[in-house]
Amino acid sequence: MRKLEVDIVKIMAETAKLNKETFWYPMALATGLVVAVGAVVKFIL
């Protein structure tokens, strides 16, 4: 029974980590894309 509780806690921690990653990776990608487009626009103008 104790092992089951430990496994549940581990799975919940992994889920929380994955939820953070699935939010931050696209956010970082979008930020990089905005910076890249800004650099290109500045270079052209």
C-alpha positions in Angstrom: 0.0 0.0 0.0 2.8 2.4 0.9 4.6 1.7 -2.4 1.4 2.5 -4.3 1.2 5.9 -2.6 4.9 6.6 -3.5 4.2 5.7 -7.1 1.2 8.0 -7.2 3.3 10.9 -5.9 6.0 10.2 -8.5 3.5 10.1 -11.3 1.9 13.3 -10.1 5.3 15.0 -10.0 6.2 13.8 -13.5 2.8 15.1 -14.8 3.4 18.5 -13.3 6.8 18.6 -14.9 5.4 17.7 -18.3 2.6 20.2 -18.0 5.2 23.0 -17.4 7.3 21.8 -20.3 4.4 21.7 -22.7 3.7 25.3 -21.8 7.2 26.7 -21.8 8.6 25.0 -25.0 6.1 26.6 -27.3 6.4 29.9 -25.4 10.2 29.9 -26.0 9.7 28.9 -29.6 7.2 31.8 -30.2 9.6 34.3 -28.4 12.5 33.2 -30.6 10.3 33.5 -33.7 9.2 37.1 -32.7 12.8 38.0 -32.1 13.9 36.5 -35.5 11.2 38.3 -37.4 12.0 41.6 -35.6 15.7 41.2 -36.5 14.8 40.6 -40.2 12.5 43.6 -40.3 15.1 45.8 -38.7 17.7 44.5 -41.2 15.4 45.3 -44.2 14.4 48.7 -43.0 
